[in-house]
Amino acid sequence: MTSGGQSAESGWRPAKGGVVCIGETMAALAPDPSSSLEYADDLRVSVAGAESNVAMYLADLGVPAAWLSAVGDDPFGRRVLAEVGAAGVDVSGVGADPGRPTGLLVKEPTGSGTRVHYYRGESAASAMGPDVLADDRLKSAAVLHLTGVTPALSASCRNLVTTALTVPAAERPYAISFDVNHRPALWPPGTAATVLRELADLADITFVGLDEAQELWGGDLQPADVRALLPGPRLLIVKDGGHAAIAFGDEGVRIVPALDTHVVEPVGAGDAFAAGVLAGLLRGEDMERALRLGHITATSALQVTADHGPLPDSARIERLLELPASEWAAAGNSLSA
């Protein structure tokens, strides 16, 4: 495989370079978190998409990132392109479809969490297919990042993801990262478990939440059981909510506690975590520091109502990465100070 190497010190990791993220991004409407959607007079407009979230956080962390997708040739599509591009992401490969709309989601605060309503049927991005993989940006990428959202959108989108994951390693210069990112509302009943397990096992790097693994494949699963179900990835990272992240790879098993922090809204935190880990790997960090960078990045998403929040400055991030284990978890509270 040309996308990575192995050493006793660092284990397997992708080659240095940029990341290409493929998937749908929608316009997002949300009331103030304390307001009822039904009676809100004003709705905040933002953008929401797992793959573009990853790309935006990678750009924040200094990693060249491109996002490939399609939007409608409409005001929401132009808003999406402007916001993702303003974050430093290359959006020049995103098509504007004159015949299909940009997808839309609406967030509904419920007191105990946030309910999301999707309006993405027949969207521009749902028409994507394997032809996206011919984009020249992939020729120089170190990582191609995909998620389990995309194969749920349409048959052509599932074909896109399946095709990407079945390209032999010797025929691509990049590693493939896949976040399971299970969204039950997008899947016909009884279909997600098999499809997502098959796709997740084909990637080089796979991210999965322990809670979603339990929902998909068995309620009593523990991280080691998830590894047994997904033996294929060179690196499997299981996210155990606000407790810890567990990495299974050539370095053995690494466990890094999550940062203690006040949670405003959890949406987008998994994408931020994936971006932090990928950025750490691409800049040559060991697994402990890569997982820490994932937690730091995730914390920035947890503290805002939007999917993308501001990161600490680079000096502060470095200080957090250097903390002794005894001080690490409690340091999260200082990020919201």
C-alpha positions in Angstrom: 0.0 0.0 0.0 1.5 3.3 -1.1 -0.5 5.4 1.4 1.3 4.4 4.5 4.2 2.7 6.1 5.0 0.9 9.4 7.7 1.3 12.0 8.1 0.1 15.6 7.9 3.7 16.9 4.8 5.0 15.0 3.0 2.0 13.5 0.9 2.4 10.4 -0.3 5.8 9.4 -1.3 7.6 6.1 1.4 9.4 4.1 1.8 13.1 4.7 -0.4 15.3 2.5 -3.9 16.7 2.3 -7.4 15.2 2.7 -10.3 14.9 0.3 -13.8 14.6 1.9 -16.8 13.5 -0.1 -20.4 13.9 1.0 -23.5 16.0 1.2 -23.6 19.3 3.0 -27.0 21.0 3.6 -28.2 24.4 4.7 -29.3 24.2 8.3 -32.0 26.2 10.1 -32.3 26.4 13.9 -34.1 28.5 16.4 -32.4 29.8 19.6 -31.7 26.7 21.8 -34.1 28.0 24.4 -36.9 28.6 21.9 -39.6 26.3 20.5 -39.2 25.7 16.7 -42.9 25.8 16.3 -43.2 29.3 17.7 -39.8 30.8 16.9 -39.8 34.1 15.0 -36.2 33.8 13.8 -34.2 30.9 12.6 -30.4 30.9 12.3 -29.0 29.8 9.0 -25.8 27.7 9.0 -24.4 24.7 7.1 -24.3 21.1 8.2 -22.5 18.1 6.7 -20.4 15.5 8.3 -17.7 15.5 5.6 -17.5 19.2 5.2 -17.3 19.5 9.0 -14.2 17.3 8.9 -12.7 19.3 6.1 -13.3 22.6 7.9 -11.7 21.4 11.1 -8.7 20.0 9.1 -8.2 23.4 7.6 -8.4 24.9 11.0 -5.6 22.5 12.1 -3.4 23.4 9.1 -4.1 20.4 7.0 -4.9 21.0 3.3 -8.5 19.9 2.8 -10.8 19.7 -0.2 -14.5 18.9 -0.2 -16.2 17.2 -3.2 -20.0 17.3 -3.5 -22.9 18.8 -5.3 -25.3 21.6 -4.3 -28.3 23.1 -6.0 -27.8 26.2 -8.1 -29.8 28.1 -5.5 -29.2 30.5 -2.6 -28.8 27.7 -0.1 -26.1 26.1 -2.3 -24.3 29.4 -2.6 -24.5 29.9 1.2 -23.0 26.4 1.7 -20.1 27.0 -0.7 -19.4 30.4 0.8 -19.2 29.2 4.4 -17.2 26.0 3.7 -14.9 27.9 1.5 -14.4 30.7 4.0 -13.1 28.1 6.4 -10.1 27.5 4.1 -11.5 24.4 2.4 -11.0 23.9 -1.4 -14.6 23.8 -2.7 -13.7 24.3 -6.4 -14.7 20.7 -7.1 -18.3 21.1 -5.9 -20.8 21.1 -8.7 -23.9 23.3 -8.8 -26.9 21.4 -10.2 -29.6 23.5 -11.8 -32.2 20.8 -11.7 -31.9 19.6 -8.1 -32.0 21.6 -4.8 -29.5 21.9 -2.0 -30.5 19.6 0.9 -32.0 21.2 4.0 -32.2 20.3 7.7 -34.0 21.9 10.5 -32.9 21.5 14.1 -35.6 21.3 16.8 -34.4 21.8 20.4 -36.4 19.4 22.7 -35.0 20.1 26.1 -33.4 16.7 26.4 -31.5 17.1 23.1 -31.9 18.2 19.5 -34.2 16.5 17.0 -33.2 16.9 13.4 -35.7 17.0 10.4 -34.2 16.3 7.0 -35.4 17.7 3.7 -32.8 16.1 1.4 -34.8 13.8 -0.9 -33.8 14.2 -4.6 -31.1 16.7 -3.5 -28.2 17.6 -5.8 -25.8 15.6 -3.6 -28.0 12.5 -3.7 -27.3 12.2 -7.5 -23.5 11.8 -6.9 -21.9 8.6 -8.2 -18.5 6.9 -8.7 -17.5 9.5 -11.3 -16.7 11.8 -8.4 -13.7 9.6 -7.8 -12.1 10.7 -11.0 -11.4 14.2 -9.6 -7.8 15.2 -9.9 -7.5 16.1 -6.2 -7.5 12.5 -5.3 -4.2 11.9 -7.2 -2.3 13.9 -4.6 -4.4 13.2 -1.5 -3.0 11.4 1.5 -6.5 10.5 2.8 -9.9 10.2 1.3 -12.6 10.6 4.0 -16.1 9.1 3.7 -18.9 8.5 6.1 -21.9 6.2 6.5 -24.3 9.1 5.7 -23.5 9.0 2.0 -24.5 5.4 1.2 -27.9 6.1 2.8 -28.7 8.9 0.4 -29.3 7.0 -2.8 -28.3 3.9 -4.8 -25.8 6.0 -6.8 -24.2 7.4 -3.6 -23.9 3.9 -2.2 -22.2 2.9 -5.4 -19.8 5.8 -5.0 -18.8 4.7 -1.5 -18.6 1.0 -2.3 -16.5 1.7 -5.4 -14.1 4.0 -3.4 -13.6 1.4 -0.7 -13.0 -1.5 -3.1 -10.2 0.2 -5.1 -7.2 -2.0 -4.4 -4.7 -0.3 -2.1 -1.9 -0.7 -4.6 -4.0 1.4 -7.1 -4.5 4.5 -5.0 -2.0 6.9 -3.4 -4.3 7.6 -0.4 -5.6 5.9 2.7 -9.3 5.7 3.1 -10.9 6.9 6.3 -14.5 5.9 7.1 -16.7 7.2 9.9 -19.7 4.9 10.4 -21.9 8.0 11.4 -25.1 6.0 11.6 -28.2 8.1 10.9 -31.2 5.8 11.5 -33.7 8.2 9.9 -31.9 7.8 6.5 -32.0 4.0 6.3 -34.9 1.7 5.5 -35.6 -0.5 8.5 -33.2 -3.5 8.8 -30.7 -2.4 6.2 -28.1 -0.2 7.9 -26.4 -2.9 10.1 -25.2 -5.1 7.3 -24.3 -2.4 4.9 -22.4 -0.2 7.4 -20.5 -3.2 8.8 -19.4 -4.3 5.3 -18.3 -0.8 4.4 -16.6 0.0 7.7 -14.5 -3.2 7.4 -13.1 -2.2 4.1 -11.5 1.1 5.2 -7.9 1.7 6.3 -9.0 3.9 9.2 -12.5 3.4 10.7 -14.2 5.6 13.3 -17.3 4.3 15.2 -19.1 5.3 18.3 -19.6 2.6 20.9 -23.2 3.6 21.2 -23.9 3.4 17.5 -22.0 0.0 17.3 -24.3 -1.3 20.0 -27.4 0.1 18.2 -26.3 -1.5 15.0 -24.7 -4.8 16.0 -25.6 -5.7 19.6 -26.5 -3.9 22.7 -23.9 -5.5 24.9 -20.9 -4.9 22.7 -17.6 -3.6 24.3 -14.8 -2.0 22.3 -12.9 -5.3 21.9 -16.0 -6.9 20.5 -16.3 -4.1 17.9 -12.7 -4.8 16.9 -13.7 -8.5 16.5 -16.6 -7.5 14.2 -14.3 -5.1 12.2 -10.9 -6.8 11.8 -10.2 -5.2 8.4 -9.1 -1.6 9.2 -5.4 -1.0 9.9 -6.6 1.4 12.5 -10.0 1.2 14.3 -11.0 4.0 16.7 -14.0 3.3 19.0 -15.4 6.5 20.6 -17.0 5.7 24.0 -19.0 8.9 24.3 -17.7 11.3 26.9 -15.6 8.6 28.5 -12.7 7.7 26.2 -11.5 6.9 22.7 -9.9 3.5 22.1 -7.6 2.9 19.2 -6.8 -0.6 17.9 -3.9 -0.7 15.5 -0.3 -1.8 14.9 0.7 0.0 18.1 -1.6 -2.2 20.0 -4.5 -0.7 22.0 -4.4 2.9 23.1 -7.0 4.4 25.4 -7.2 8.2 25.9 -9.9 9.7 28.2 -12.2 12.3 26.9 -11.9 15.9 28.2 -14.4 16.9 30.9 -16.4 19.8 29.4 -19.8 21.4 29.5 -21.9 20.2 26.5 -24.0 22.8 24.7 -24.9 20.5 21.8 -23.2 17.2 20.7 -24.0 17.6 17.0 -20.7 17.7 15.0 -18.4 16.5 17.8 -17.7 13.2 16.1 -16.7 14.9 12.9 -14.4 17.2 14.8 -12.9 14.3 16.6 -12.2 12.5 13.3 -10.5 15.6 11.9 -8.3 16.0 15.0 -7.2 12.4 14.8 -6.5 12.5 11.1 -4.6 15.8 11.5 -2.5 14.3 14.3 -1.6 11.2 12.2 -0.8 13.3 9.2 1.6 15.5 11.2 3.4 12.5 12.6 2.0 12.5 16.2 2.0 9.2 18.1 -1.4 7.6 18.7 -1.7 9.1 22.2 -1.3 12.7 20.9 -3.5 12.0 17.9 -6.3 10.9 20.1 -5.8 13.9 22.4 -6.0 16.2 19.4 -9.2 14.5 18.4 -10.7 15.2 21.9 -9.5 18.8 21.8 -11.1 19.4 18.5 -14.4 17.6 19.5 -14.6 19.8 22.6 -14.8 22.9 20.4 -17.8 21.4 18.6 -19.5 20.5 21.9 -19.4 24.0 23.2 -21.4 25.6 20.3 -24.8 25.2 18.8 -23.4 25.1 15.2 -21.6 22.1 13.8 -18.3 24.0 13.6 -16.8 25.8 16.6 -13.5 27.8 17.2 -10.4 25.9 18.2 -8.0 27.0 20.9 -4.9 28.7 19.5 -2.0 26.5 18.5 0.1 27.3 21.6 -2.7 26.2 23.9 -3.3 23.1 21.9 0.4 22.2 22.2 0.2 22.7 26.0 -2.8 20.4 26.2 -1.0 17.7 24.2 2.0 17.9 26.5 0.0 17.6 29.8 0.7 14.6 32.1 -2.0 12.0 32.1 -3.0 12.9 35.6 -4.0 16.5 34.4 -5.3 15.7 31.0 -9.1 15.0 31.4 -9.8 17.9 33.8 -8.1 20.3 31.3 -11.3 20.4 29.2 -13.0 22.7 31.6 -10.4 25.3 30.9 -11.3 25.4 27.2 -14.7 26.9 28.0 -13.3 29.4 30.5 
